[in-house]
Amino acid sequence: MEKAVEVLRILKKSYPNAKYYLDFKNSLELLVAAILSAQVRDEVVNASTPALFAKYRKAENYAKASVSDLLKYISKISFAGNKAKHIIEACMILVKNHNGKVPKTIDGLTELPGIGRKTAIVILSNAFDIVEGVVVDTHVIRLSFRLGWTKNVNPGKIEKDLDTLIPKQYWKETQWLLKAHGRAVCQAPTPYCSKCVVAKLCPKAGVKKAL
C-alpha cells in the first residue's frame, strides 16, 4: 500500500493538471458523453458534444428524439447509431423512473442501456463526488499490471485488487494519473522506462522491451 501511494504521489507531481477527460457541465451531460466515449478517443467525443448539449438540455429532450436526430451531432463517433439508441432509451428510463434525473447509485445507473459498472463509477465520482471504486480502463489495466498492483486481467478483479491496495482518498484520481502516465510514458506495447519517474518503484511486470 505504501509503495502504491508513493507512486501516485509522484505521478500527481508529474501530472498536476490530470483530471477527468470528458467535457461536461452536469450529470446528464456526463452520462451522455460517457455512453459516447466507448472505444472512441476523448478528443472526438469532446468535439461532438458541445452542439449536442446545446440542443438537448434535459432527459426529456433526448427521450423524445429519434436516432436520426442525434446522428446529426454524433456521426463522427464510432458505433454512433447504437449509442444514439442507448442514449434515447436511457433517457426514457430517467424520465419514467427517476423524474428525469441521473441516479446516484451503481444499481440505478447500470440499469441504463450503455452503462456498465466502470461507467457508473465514472459518473458517480465525477458528477456527484460519490466514489465507489477505482475506474479500470485500458491504461489502468496495463499500468497496474506492470506496477505489480494486480496479476489479474479481468477488469472487475483488477478493481477489487486496486480498491484493496489503494486508500480510498486516492481512488478518484488514480485513473486520471495512470491514464496521463500511460499516454506519455508507460505506453503500449513498449514503455519509455528510461524516462519514467516511478521506474525505481516498478517491477516492470510483463515488460519484454523498454525504451
Backbone as CSV, one residue per row, in Angstrom:
resi,resn,N_x,N_y,N_z,CA_x,CA_y,CA_z,C_x,C_y,C_z
1,MET,0.836,-1.212,0.000,0.000,0.000,0.000,0.868,1.258,0.000
2,GLU,1.923,1.268,0.825,2.777,2.454,0.917,3.466,2.745,-0.412
3,LYS,3.916,1.692,-1.103,4.590,1.881,-2.385,3.606,2.411,-3.423
4,ALA,2.372,1.903,-3.410,1.355,2.368,-4.361,1.045,3.846,-4.125
5,VAL,0.928,4.233,-2.864,0.656,5.634,-2.532,1.818,6.511,-2.979
6,GLU,3.046,6.024,-2.794,4.211,6.797,-3.225,4.198,6.999,-4.740
7,VAL,3.845,5.946,-5.473,3.733,6.052,-6.933,2.721,7.127,-7.306
8,LEU,1.566,7.093,-6.678,0.511,8.059,-7.001,0.927,9.482,-6.633
9,ARG,1.633,9.642,-5.540,2.091,10.981,-5.142,3.092,11.535,-6.148
10,ILE,3.995,10.666,-6.617,4.975,11.094,-7.613,4.283,11.454,-8.918
11,LEU,3.329,10.634,-9.330,2.604,10.909,-10.578,1.804,12.200,-10.475
12,LYS,1.272,12.472,-9.285,0.498,13.703,-9.099,1.387,14.933,-9.269
13,LYS,2.638,14.835,-8.816,3.588,15.941,-9.009,3.961,16.079,-10.479
14,SER,4.032,14.958,-11.184,4.423,14.960,-12.597,3.286,15.402,-13.506
15,TYR,2.056,15.127,-13.090,0.882,15.479,-13.898,-0.104,16.282,-13.046
16,PRO,0.280,17.486,-12.646,-0.553,18.272,-11.731,-1.893,18.678,-12.329
17,ASN,-1.987,18.657,-13.648,-3.235,19.057,-14.301,-4.094,17.874,-14.720
18,ALA,-3.717,16.675,-14.312,-4.511,15.492,-14.655,-5.916,15.620,-14.081
19,LYS,-6.896,15.364,-14.916,-8.295,15.454,-14.485,-9.133,14.549,-15.365
20,TYR,-10.415,14.474,-15.043,-11.300,13.689,-15.894,-11.336,14.327,-17.275
21,TYR,-11.397,13.508,-18.286,-11.052,13.918,-19.655,-12.233,14.249,-20.560
22,LEU,-13.462,13.966,-20.146,-14.613,14.336,-20.970,-15.203,15.651,-20.471
23,ASP,-15.603,16.494,-21.389,-16.170,17.797,-21.031,-17.658,17.659,-20.705
24,PHE,-18.076,18.234,-19.581,-19.491,18.193,-19.198,-19.744,19.278,-18.155
25,LYS,-21.013,19.675,-18.027,-21.389,20.689,-17.044,-22.372,20.161,-16.002
26,ASN,-22.957,19.007,-16.257,-23.898,18.422,-15.303,-23.937,16.904,-15.486
27,SER,-24.657,16.234,-14.609,-24.654,14.768,-14.600,-25.252,14.168,-15.876
28,LEU,-26.255,14.811,-16.458,-26.844,14.291,-17.692,-25.844,14.385,-18.836
29,GLU,-25.145,15.498,-18.927,-24.132,15.635,-19.971,-23.038,14.595,-19.809
30,LEU,-22.638,14.318,-18.577,-21.611,13.306,-18.352,-22.126,11.923,-18.744
31,LEU,-23.360,11.620,-18.399,-23.931,10.324,-18.769,-23.907,10.135,-20.285
32,VAL,-24.328,11.148,-21.016,-24.358,11.080,-22.479,-22.945,10.968,-23.033
33,ALA,-22.042,11.796,-22.537,-20.651,11.768,-23.010,-20.001,10.420,-22.722
34,ALA,-20.306,9.858,-21.564,-19.718,8.574,-21.187,-20.213,7.451,-22.097
35,ILE,-21.480,7.476,-22.448,-22.004,6.484,-23.387,-21.305,6.626,-24.740
36,LEU,-21.104,7.849,-25.169,-20.466,8.097,-26.465,-18.993,7.711,-26.471
37,SER,-18.353,7.681,-25.305,-16.894,7.562,-25.240,-16.364,6.148,-25.425
38,ALA,-17.227,5.142,-25.378,-16.748,3.768,-25.508,-16.031,3.562,-26.841
39,GLN,-14.759,3.147,-26.752,-13.937,2.841,-27.927,-13.757,4.054,-28.859
40,VAL,-13.747,5.232,-28.263,-13.561,6.467,-29.024,-12.574,7.362,-28.276
41,ARG,-11.722,8.060,-28.994,-10.804,8.993,-28.347,-11.569,10.153,-27.718
42,ASP,-11.092,10.589,-26.578,-11.754,11.656,-25.829,-11.937,12.912,-26.679
43,GLU,-10.921,13.219,-27.489,-10.964,14.433,-28.303,-12.126,14.415,-29.290
44,VAL,-12.429,13.236,-29.802,-13.533,13.102,-30.767,-14.869,13.346,-30.068
45,VAL,-15.007,12.794,-28.868,-16.239,12.999,-28.097,-16.393,14.476,-27.740
46,ASN,-15.325,15.080,-27.235,-15.395,16.477,-26.810,-15.647,17.436,-27.965
47,ALA,-15.278,17.034,-29.177,-15.547,17.867,-30.343,-17.004,17.774,-30.780
48,SER,-17.652,16.652,-30.435,-19.031,16.412,-30.888,-20.090,16.891,-29.904
49,THR,-19.743,16.939,-28.611,-20.792,17.167,-27.616,-21.266,18.613,-27.430
50,PRO,-20.457,19.649,-27.685,-20.978,20.996,-27.420,-22.280,21.315,-28.148
51,ALA,-22.347,21.017,-29.426,-23.572,21.293,-30.185,-24.715,20.393,-29.727
52,LEU,-24.386,19.140,-29.406,-25.399,18.201,-28.915,-25.982,18.690,-27.595
53,PHE,-25.114,19.103,-26.681,-25.574,19.566,-25.371,-26.357,20.877,-25.464
54,ALA,-26.028,21.692,-26.447,-26.763,22.941,-26.630,-28.181,22.676,-27.116
55,LYS,-28.344,21.611,-27.883,-29.658,21.261,-28.447,-30.514,20.483,-27.443
56,TYR,-29.889,19.541,-26.742,-30.627,18.663,-25.821,-30.181,18.948,-24.394
57,ARG,-31.013,19.601,-23.632,-30.619,20.059,-22.301,-31.207,19.218,-21.165
58,LYS,-32.263,18.459,-21.459,-32.907,17.648,-20.425,-33.096,16.224,-20.928
59,ALA,-33.282,15.309,-19.982,-33.534,13.916,-20.351,-34.768,13.811,-21.239
60,GLU,-35.767,14.661,-20.970,-36.990,14.646,-21.767,-36.708,14.957,-23.237
61,ASN,-35.751,15.836,-23.492,-35.402,16.191,-24.869,-34.830,14.994,-25.617
62,TYR,-33.920,14.271,-24.965,-33.342,13.071,-25.589,-34.404,11.986,-25.763
63,ALA,-35.259,11.838,-24.757,-36.275,10.783,-24.789,-37.234,10.950,-25.967
64,LYS,-37.436,12.179,-26.386,-38.358,12.448,-27.495,-37.656,12.470,-28.855
65,ALA,-36.348,12.361,-28.847,-35.580,12.442,-30.095,-35.573,11.109,-30.823
66,SER,-35.230,11.159,-32.099,-35.033,9.940,-32.878,-33.541,9.704,-33.060
67,VAL,-33.202,8.484,-33.440,-31.794,8.179,-33.693,-31.232,9.104,-34.766
68,SER,-32.003,9.340,-35.801,-31.538,10.213,-36.887,-31.318,11.644,-36.408
69,ASP,-32.103,12.082,-35.418,-31.900,13.420,-34.841,-30.516,13.519,-34.203
70,LEU,-30.172,12.507,-33.400,-28.894,12.551,-32.686,-27.713,12.347,-33.628
71,LEU,-27.920,11.571,-34.680,-26.825,11.303,-35.613,-26.321,12.572,-36.303
72,LYS,-27.149,13.599,-36.349,-26.712,14.873,-36.927,-25.536,15.462,-36.142
73,TYR,-25.443,15.077,-34.868,-24.430,15.649,-33.986,-23.278,14.691,-33.674
74,ILE,-23.531,13.386,-33.796,-22.527,12.416,-33.326,-22.065,11.481,-34.432
75,SER,-22.240,11.870,-35.667,-21.933,10.980,-36.792,-20.457,10.581,-36.865
76,LYS,-19.553,11.386,-36.287,-18.119,11.080,-36.343,-17.682,10.107,-35.249
77,ILE,-18.629,9.731,-34.385,-18.307,8.840,-33.273,-18.573,7.389,-33.674
78,SER,-17.672,6.498,-33.310,-17.816,5.078,-33.635,-19.107,4.512,-33.041
79,PHE,-19.746,3.637,-33.810,-20.994,2.985,-33.385,-22.063,4.005,-32.998
80,ALA,-22.105,5.093,-33.759,-22.993,6.215,-33.421,-24.454,5.797,-33.349
81,GLY,-24.881,4.929,-34.239,-26.284,4.509,-34.250,-26.684,3.792,-32.975
82,ASN,-25.870,2.831,-32.558,-26.160,2.093,-31.323,-26.107,3.004,-30.111
83,LYS,-25.144,3.905,-30.102,-25.009,4.812,-28.957,-26.161,5.804,-28.891
84,ALA,-26.621,6.267,-30.040,-27.790,7.151,-30.058,-29.003,6.429,-29.484
85,LYS,-29.143,5.173,-29.872,-30.260,4.367,-29.352,-30.154,4.197,-27.840
86,HIS,-28.954,3.935,-27.353,-28.753,3.785,-25.908,-29.080,5.074,-25.162
87,ILE,-28.650,6.201,-25.707,-28.914,7.490,-25.058,-30.411,7.751,-24.962
88,ILE,-31.112,7.519,-26.057,-32.563,7.751,-26.073,-33.265,6.831,-25.075
89,GLU,-32.920,5.542,-25.107,-33.558,4.574,-24.209,-33.216,4.863,-22.742
90,ALA,-31.953,5.252,-22.495,-31.562,5.579,-21.127,-32.355,6.771,-20.609
91,CYS,-32.530,7.766,-21.439,-33.260,8.960,-21.017,-34.752,8.703,-20.868
92,MET,-35.282,7.774,-21.631,-36.675,7.359,-21.426,-36.849,6.767,-20.032
93,ILE,-35.858,5.958,-19.618,-35.905,5.364,-18.278,-35.753,6.444,-17.206
94,LEU,-34.872,7.415,-17.453,-34.707,8.512,-16.494,-36.027,9.256,-16.301
95,VAL,-36.705,9.526,-17.399,-37.975,10.255,-17.329,-39.034,9.427,-16.613
96,LYS,-39.093,8.150,-16.947,-40.134,7.272,-16.401,-39.920,6.940,-14.932
97,ASN,-38.658,6.653,-14.570,-38.388,6.107,-13.235,-37.643,7.035,-12.279
98,HIS,-37.049,8.109,-12.814,-36.187,8.935,-11.962,-36.475,10.437,-12.089
99,ASN,-37.666,10.775,-12.529,-38.043,12.185,-12.672,-37.076,12.969,-13.558
100,GLY,-36.485,12.258,-14.514,-35.567,12.917,-15.443,-34.174,13.151,-14.889
101,LYS,-33.907,12.651,-13.680,-32.613,12.866,-13.035,-31.719,11.634,-13.182
102,VAL,-30.422,11.860,-13.180,-29.466,10.762,-13.242,-29.365,10.123,-11.855
103,PRO,-29.519,8.793,-11.758,-29.448,8.124,-10.448,-28.079,8.287,-9.795
104,LYS,-28.067,8.195,-8.469,-26.823,8.353,-7.724,-26.368,7.035,-7.107
105,THR,-26.723,5.919,-7.743,-26.281,4.600,-7.279,-25.787,3.788,-8.462
106,ILE,-24.896,2.847,-8.177,-24.401,1.967,-9.235,-25.539,1.130,-9.801
107,ASP,-26.398,0.611,-8.938,-27.516,-0.211,-9.417,-28.435,0.587,-10.334
108,GLY,-28.736,1.818,-9.936,-29.609,2.649,-10.758,-28.997,2.979,-12.099
109,LEU,-27.693,3.216,-12.123,-27.006,3.577,-13.361,-26.834,2.386,-14.291
110,THR,-26.491,1.231,-13.728,-26.227,0.072,-14.581,-27.504,-0.537,-15.156
111,GLU,-28.649,-0.064,-14.722,-29.918,-0.472,-15.356,-30.129,0.257,-16.679
112,LEU,-29.336,1.295,-16.916,-29.494,2.096,-18.131,-28.688,1.479,-19.274
113,PRO,-29.242,1.478,-20.493,-28.506,0.954,-21.651,-27.199,1.705,-21.867
114,GLY,-26.144,0.969,-22.159,-24.856,1.601,-22.442,-24.036,1.951,-21.224
115,ILE,-24.536,1.608,-20.029,-23.827,1.939,-18.795,-23.457,0.656,-18.059
116,GLY,-22.156,0.356,-18.009,-21.654,-0.747,-17.208,-21.112,-0.232,-15.893
117,ARG,-20.510,-1.121,-15.115,-20.020,-0.730,-13.793,-18.954,0.362,-13.891
118,LYS,-18.013,0.213,-14.833,-16.945,1.209,-14.958,-17.532,2.594,-15.206
119,THR,-18.470,2.682,-16.156,-19.065,3.967,-16.494,-19.893,4.514,-15.334
120,ALA,-20.549,3.614,-14.618,-21.325,4.048,-13.447,-20.416,4.682,-12.400
121,ILE,-19.262,4.071,-12.158,-18.312,4.627,-11.190,-17.807,5.985,-11.664
122,VAL,-17.555,6.103,-12.980,-17.129,7.385,-13.554,-18.159,8.473,-13.280
123,ILE,-19.414,8.175,-13.544,-20.485,9.169,-13.380,-20.646,9.556,-11.914
124,LEU,-20.685,8.567,-11.030,-20.850,8.860,-9.605,-19.695,9.711,-9.089
125,SER,-18.487,9.337,-9.476,-17.304,10.026,-8.969,-17.191,11.448,-9.480
126,ASN,-17.389,11.625,-10.779,-17.120,12.922,-11.392,-18.317,13.868,-11.406
127,ALA,-19.530,13.336,-11.368,-20.712,14.203,-11.342,-21.197,14.491,-9.924
128,PHE,-21.036,13.509,-9.036,-21.610,13.642,-7.695,-20.578,13.545,-6.571
129,ASP,-19.320,13.291,-6.921,-18.262,13.082,-5.931,-18.611,11.944,-4.977
130,ILE,-19.289,10.930,-5.517,-19.570,9.699,-4.777,-18.597,8.652,-5.318
131,VAL,-17.592,8.313,-4.521,-16.503,7.463,-5.013,-16.729,6.019,-4.557
132,GLU,-17.050,5.154,-5.508,-17.372,3.761,-5.198,-16.241,2.798,-5.538
133,GLY,-15.209,3.272,-6.223,-14.118,2.386,-6.592,-13.199,3.059,-7.585
134,VAL,-12.095,2.366,-7.910,-11.167,2.856,-8.933,-11.737,2.514,-10.303
135,VAL,-11.745,3.485,-11.193,-12.193,3.244,-12.563,-11.098,2.474,-13.299
136,VAL,-11.461,1.348,-13.891,-10.482,0.497,-14.566,-10.677,0.592,-16.074
137,ASP,-9.795,1.364,-16.731,-9.814,1.445,-18.195,-8.562,0.749,-18.734
138,THR,-8.298,0.859,-20.025,-7.185,0.132,-20.628,-5.840,0.576,-20.049
139,HIS,-5.694,1.867,-19.767,-4.440,2.360,-19.189,-4.249,1.828,-17.770
140,VAL,-5.308,1.825,-16.991,-5.241,1.317,-15.621,-4.897,-0.166,-15.622
141,ILE,-5.503,-0.906,-16.528,-5.208,-2.346,-16.631,-3.718,-2.560,-16.920
142,ARG,-3.192,-1.852,-17.911,-1.798,-2.032,-18.324,-0.816,-1.611,-17.232
143,LEU,-1.031,-0.417,-16.678,-0.081,0.103,-15.696,-0.156,-0.625,-14.364
144,SER,-1.342,-0.978,-13.919,-1.445,-1.656,-12.631,-0.805,-3.041,-12.693
145,PHE,-0.843,-3.672,-13.873,-0.167,-4.962,-14.034,1.351,-4.773,-14.027
146,ARG,1.839,-3.794,-14.783,3.282,-3.537,-14.840,3.835,-3.123,-13.488
147,LEU,3.043,-2.384,-12.726,3.470,-1.915,-11.405,3.406,-3.005,-10.338
148,GLY,2.818,-4.145,-10.710,2.701,-5.235,-9.755,1.548,-5.081,-8.788
149,TRP,0.597,-4.219,-9.133,-0.557,-3.985,-8.256,-1.620,-5.053,-8.430
150,THR,-1.578,-5.790,-9.510,-2.532,-6.863,-9.768,-1.883,-7.887,-10.678
151,LYS,-2.373,-9.107,-10.591,-1.966,-10.159,-11.524,-3.150,-10.592,-12.381
152,ASN,-4.256,-9.909,-12.197,-5.474,-10.261,-12.922,-5.584,-9.505,-14.243
153,VAL,-6.390,-10.051,-15.146,-6.669,-9.378,-16.417,-8.135,-8.982,-16.517
154,ASN,-8.962,-9.547,-15.663,-10.382,-9.212,-15.639,-10.584,-7.873,-14.933
155,PRO,-11.237,-6.893,-15.606,-11.404,-5.556,-15.007,-12.056,-5.568,-13.639
156,GLY,-13.040,-6.433,-13.449,-13.714,-6.496,-12.156,-12.788,-6.940,-11.043
157,LYS,-11.934,-7.928,-11.336,-10.975,-8.413,-10.339,-9.871,-7.391,-10.098
158,ILE,-9.475,-6.692,-11.183,-8.463,-5.642,-11.037,-8.993,-4.529,-10.138
159,GLU,-10.255,-4.161,-10.336,-10.846,-3.120,-9.490,-10.799,-3.516,-8.024
160,LYS,-11.138,-4.770,-7.724,-11.109,-5.238,-6.339,-9.698,-5.185,-5.772
161,ASP,-8.710,-5.580,-6.608,-7.317,-5.524,-6.159,-6.906,-4.083,-5.837
162,LEU,-7.269,-3.155,-6.711,-6.873,-1.761,-6.520,-7.624,-1.124,-5.358
163,ASP,-8.899,-1.453,-5.219,-9.677,-0.901,-4.110,-9.113,-1.364,-2.767
164,THR,-8.536,-2.576,-2.749,-7.928,-3.113,-1.531,-6.561,-2.487,-1.274
165,LEU,-5.791,-2.296,-2.332,-4.421,-1.806,-2.219,-4.329,-0.308,-1.972
166,ILE,-5.182,0.453,-2.647,-5.075,1.914,-2.643,-6.070,2.519,-1.659
167,PRO,-5.628,3.412,-0.783,-6.555,4.077,0.139,-7.642,4.829,-0.621
168,LYS,-8.836,4.843,-0.066,-9.988,5.410,-0.772,-9.783,6.861,-1.180
169,GLN,-9.003,7.610,-0.424,-8.816,9.028,-0.744,-8.129,9.225,-2.104
170,TYR,-7.497,8.160,-2.627,-6.806,8.247,-3.912,-7.595,7.616,-5.063
171,TRP,-8.714,6.970,-4.758,-9.447,6.227,-5.793,-9.845,7.106,-6.978
172,LYS,-10.378,8.278,-6.692,-10.926,9.117,-7.758,-9.866,9.521,-8.781
173,GLU,-8.687,9.875,-8.296,-7.665,10.396,-9.202,-6.732,9.321,-9.760
174,THR,-6.844,8.094,-9.268,-5.954,7.034,-9.746,-6.060,6.858,-11.259
175,GLN,-7.278,6.807,-11.785,-7.440,6.638,-13.232,-6.839,7.808,-13.994
176,TRP,-7.072,9.019,-13.530,-6.554,10.195,-14.235,-5.028,10.142,-14.325
177,LEU,-4.398,9.794,-13.198,-2.937,9.788,-13.152,-2.338,8.654,-13.984
178,LEU,-2.935,7.467,-13.881,-2.417,6.339,-14.655,-2.656,6.544,-16.152
179,LYS,-3.762,7.161,-16.493,-4.027,7.439,-17.906,-3.024,8.461,-18.443
180,ALA,-2.767,9.498,-17.688,-1.810,10.521,-18.115,-0.423,9.911,-18.302
181,HIS,-0.011,9.086,-17.355,1.310,8.454,-17.440,1.343,7.399,-18.552
182,GLY,0.231,6.716,-18.723,0.153,5.700,-19.774,0.251,6.292,-21.165
183,ARG,-0.326,7.450,-21.332,-0.247,8.127,-22.631,1.141,8.706,-22.893
184,ALA,1.743,9.248,-21.858,3.005,9.965,-22.038,4.228,9.055,-22.003
185,VAL,4.209,8.057,-21.118,5.427,7.281,-20.863,5.203,5.770,-20.914
186,CYS,4.269,5.290,-20.134,4.075,3.838,-19.991,3.136,3.319,-21.083
187,GLN,3.596,3.479,-22.307,2.752,3.204,-23.462,2.708,1.717,-23.801
188,ALA,1.736,1.356,-24.611,1.647,0.005,-25.163,2.103,0.064,-26.617
189,PRO,2.862,-0.946,-27.092,3.340,-2.100,-26.315,4.672,-1.860,-25.616
190,THR,5.346,-0.739,-25.940,6.698,-0.505,-25.436,6.764,0.757,-24.584
191,PRO,6.998,0.609,-23.288,7.072,1.784,-22.407,8.432,2.479,-22.481
192,TYR,8.451,3.755,-22.128,9.691,4.530,-22.052,10.213,4.493,-20.616
193,CYS,10.693,3.344,-20.203,11.139,3.187,-18.820,12.316,4.097,-18.485
194,SER,13.099,4.466,-19.503,14.286,5.300,-19.263,13.918,6.701,-18.786
195,LYS,12.694,7.146,-19.051,12.290,8.475,-18.590,11.087,8.417,-17.643
196,CYS,10.917,7.275,-16.999,9.773,7.086,-16.097,10.107,7.565,-14.691
197,VAL,9.263,8.396,-14.134,9.512,8.970,-12.801,9.289,7.957,-11.677
198,VAL,8.637,6.848,-11.977,8.405,5.824,-10.945,9.122,4.519,-11.287
199,ALA,10.119,4.575,-12.144,10.824,3.368,-12.585,11.404,2.573,-11.420
200,LYS,11.924,3.281,-10.411,12.544,2.602,-9.279,11.526,1.862,-8.408
201,LEU,10.280,2.223,-8.541,9.224,1.594,-7.750,8.437,0.547,-8.560
202,CYS,8.839,0.345,-9.811,8.064,-0.504,-10.722,8.822,-1.780,-11.055
203,PRO,8.196,-2.959,-10.822,8.836,-4.232,-11.168,8.803,-4.532,-12.670
204,LYS,8.108,-3.687,-13.421,8.006,-3.834,-14.887,7.459,-5.209,-15.287
205,ALA,6.469,-5.654,-14.566,5.876,-6.962,-14.833,5.339,-7.045,-16.259
206,GLY,5.728,-8.089,-16.961,5.240,-8.315,-18.317,5.918,-7.482,-19.391
207,VAL,6.828,-6.597,-19.017,7.517,-5.745,-19.987,8.657,-6.531,-20.619
208,LYS,8.585,-6.768,-21.921,9.609,-7.523,-22.633,10.637,-6.624,-23.302
209,LYS,10.201,-5.422,-23.639,11.087,-4.465,-24.284,10.725,-3.076,-23.799
210,ALA,11.760,-2.301,-23.469,11.516,-0.944,-22.992,12.500,0.023,-23.669
211,LEU,12.072,1.243,-23.796,12.922,2.286,-24.393,13.543,3.145,-23.290
